[in-house]
Amino acid sequence: MLFGTDQKKSLLPNLAMKHVFLTGPPGVGKTTLVRKVCEALSCCGATMSGFYTEEVRAGGRRVGFDAVSVAGQRAPLSRVGNASAGGRACRVGHYVVDVTSFEGLALPLFKNVGSASDGHRTLFVIDEIGNMELFSQAFIRAVRQTLDSSGCAVLGTIPVPKGQPLALVEEVRGRQDVKVFTISKENRDTVLPEIVSALQECLKGSA
């Protein structure tokens, strides 16, 4: 099977589906797939915005993550080391999360969410909804508002369940208008057409 989708959701009519999320273990290639999906949909004329999360490497080792907008703007999300003077000590493992920097890039993107001029939904990318991003309460509110918006379809990524459940992640996973694809090393090179097709259906819905 190419993807793991909750069986109850699979019984829903296609018209109920509005958003697509990818899940899978760290490093499996979720962000790479998101980029490929965006490239494919951009070639079809889809309007999109949002952000990706990218590794930052130095000397052959990962030293943190950046949030990068679809348009190419970049801001630090986290770095290895100690919190800066006066900053909030928000940590995930040995990474210190720069909440202010992340919010400065991500939150304005949410404010611009709207429908395309042809009445179709726009595509909004949220890569990802994870431990680091969830230090921002403003981000949590923005995600919920965007998922409830009639003017856009979301392509996002969420982590696999591990340890203490993340409330917003489980909320997304349980929504009836969300289709979840489970990405693995076995299917990551073949599942792209399925994801693109699902999002094309989501984008058809009139805003």
C-alpha positions as a printed Julia matrix, in Angstrom:
207×3 Matrix{Float64}:
   0.0    0.0     0.0
   1.43   3.39   -0.97
   0.06   5.39    1.92
  -1.35   4.95    5.37
  -4.69   6.73    5.65
  -7.14   6.25    8.45
  -9.74   3.76    7.19
 -12.63   5.84    8.48
 -11.44   8.79    6.42
 -11.11   6.62    3.32
 -14.87   6.04    3.46
 -15.57   9.77    3.19
 -16.48  11.24   -0.2
 -13.69  13.1    -2.03
 -15.63  16.36   -1.64
 -14.92  16.23    2.12
 -11.17  16.33    1.58
  -9.57  19.78    1.74
  -6.04  19.31    3.07
  -3.16  16.83    2.63
  -0.54  16.03    5.26
   2.54  13.83    5.05
   3.87  11.93    8.04
   6.79   9.6     8.58
  10.03   9.22   10.54
  12.65  12.01   10.58
  14.87  12.04    7.51
  12.55   9.93    5.36
  12.13  12.7     2.79
   8.91  14.52    3.67
  10.25  17.99    2.88
  11.74  16.76   -0.4
   8.35  15.38   -1.38
   6.62  18.62   -0.39
   8.97  20.55   -2.67
   8.35  18.14   -5.55
   4.59  18.44   -5.08
   4.84  22.23   -5.12
   6.92  22.14   -8.3
   4.36  19.9   -10.0
   1.4   22.04   -8.95
   3.2   25.27   -9.84
   3.6   23.95  -13.38
  -0.18  23.52  -13.43
  -0.7   27.16  -12.42
  -1.5   26.72   -8.73
  -1.07  29.76   -6.48
   0.88  28.95   -3.33
   2.61  30.33   -0.27
   3.79  29.04    3.11
   7.09  27.69    4.41
   9.43  24.71    4.56
  11.76  23.6     7.35
  15.34  22.97    6.21
  18.4   21.55    7.93
  21.37  23.85    8.47
  24.72  22.05    8.29
  28.25  23.18    9.06
  31.4   21.1     8.82
  29.37  18.07    7.82
  27.11  18.12   10.88
  23.61  19.44   11.45
  23.67  22.58   13.56
  20.04  23.61   13.37
  17.02  24.31   11.23
  15.78  27.29    9.22
  12.24  28.2     8.22
  12.22  29.05    4.51
   9.24  30.62    2.76
   8.03  29.32   -0.59
   9.25  32.65   -2.0
  12.77  32.02   -0.64
  12.88  34.16    2.53
  14.84  32.47    5.32
  14.93  32.81    9.12
  16.54  30.72   11.89
  14.21  28.27   13.59
  16.71  26.58   15.91
  20.41  26.13   16.55
  22.57  23.86   18.65
  23.77  25.6    21.8
  22.64  27.91   24.54
  19.79  30.4    24.4
  20.86  33.95   23.62
  20.9   36.49   26.42
  17.38  37.56   27.28
  15.83  34.93   25.02
  13.32  32.31   26.02
  14.99  28.93   26.62
  12.75  26.87   24.36
  14.55  23.57   23.74
  14.0   20.43   21.71
  16.82  18.04   22.55
  20.08  19.97   22.13
  18.46  22.57   19.86
  17.42  26.01   21.12
  14.32  27.27   19.3
  14.25  30.91   18.2
  10.51  31.53   18.53
  10.75  35.24   17.7
  12.67  34.59   14.48
  10.27  31.83   13.42
   7.2   33.94   14.09
   8.72  36.86   12.2
   8.88  34.77    9.03
   5.89  32.44    9.37
   3.09  34.55   10.82
   2.94  37.16    8.0
   2.56  34.31    5.52
  -0.63  33.17    7.24
  -2.07  36.68    7.02
  -1.87  36.55    3.24
  -3.86  33.33    2.87
  -6.74  33.77    0.46
  -8.43  32.39   -2.62
  -7.0   32.62   -6.11
  -8.57  34.96   -8.62
 -10.19  32.08  -10.54
 -12.2   31.0    -7.49
 -10.05  27.93   -6.85
  -8.31  27.45   -3.52
  -4.73  28.56   -3.05
  -2.14  26.13   -1.7
  -0.6   26.88    1.68
   2.49  24.9     2.75
   3.12  24.14    6.44
   6.32  22.09    6.78
   6.08  21.27    9.58
   3.81  21.18   12.6
   6.29  19.81   15.14
   7.76  20.32   18.59
   9.81  23.36   17.59
   7.02  25.23   15.83
   4.55  24.48   18.61
   6.4   26.71   21.07
   4.55  29.52   19.29
   0.97  29.95   20.46
   0.4   32.44   17.64
   1.46  29.74   15.15
  -1.0   27.27   16.68
  -3.85  29.76   16.32
  -2.85  30.58   12.75
  -2.77  26.91   11.74
  -6.25  26.29   13.13
  -7.65  29.36   11.37
  -6.04  28.34    8.09
  -7.36  24.78    8.26
 -10.86  26.18    8.79
 -10.52  28.69    5.94
 -12.55  28.03    2.81
 -10.04  29.84    0.62
  -7.06  27.5     0.74
  -5.9   23.9     0.77
  -3.0   22.99    3.06
  -0.08  20.75    2.18
   1.68  20.04    5.45
   3.85  17.62    7.37
   3.41  16.19   10.85
   5.65  13.86   12.88
   4.81  10.25   13.64
   3.41   9.74   17.17
   6.24   9.43   19.68
   6.16   9.94   23.42
   3.76  12.6    24.67
   1.13  13.31   21.97
   1.21  16.8    20.45
  -2.31  18.21   20.76
  -2.37  20.12   17.47
  -0.79  17.23   15.56
  -3.44  14.82   16.81
  -6.11  17.41   16.06
  -4.88  17.62   12.45
  -4.62  13.85   12.16
  -8.2   13.46   13.32
  -9.83  16.05   11.06
 -12.29  14.62    8.54
 -11.15  17.05    5.85
  -7.5   15.9     6.07
  -5.94  13.08    4.08
  -2.74  11.71    5.64
  -0.03   9.97    3.62
   2.5    7.92    5.57
   5.89   8.25    3.87
   8.5    5.49    4.09
  11.76   4.62    2.35
   9.79   2.05    0.36
   7.17   4.42   -1.08
   8.8    7.86   -1.14
   9.93   7.48   -4.76
   6.54   6.34   -6.06
   3.89   8.16   -3.99
   4.31  11.61   -5.6
   1.53  11.18   -8.23
  -0.93  10.11   -5.51
  -0.19  13.21   -3.45
  -0.39  15.56   -6.44
  -3.7   14.04   -7.52
  -5.16  14.38   -4.02
  -4.17  18.04   -3.82
  -5.53  18.8    -7.27
  -8.91  17.61   -5.98
  -8.53  19.78   -2.88
  -7.68  22.85   -4.96
 -10.74  22.42   -7.18
 -13.08  23.22   -4.31
 -14.53  26.66   -4.85
 -13.53  29.13   -2.2
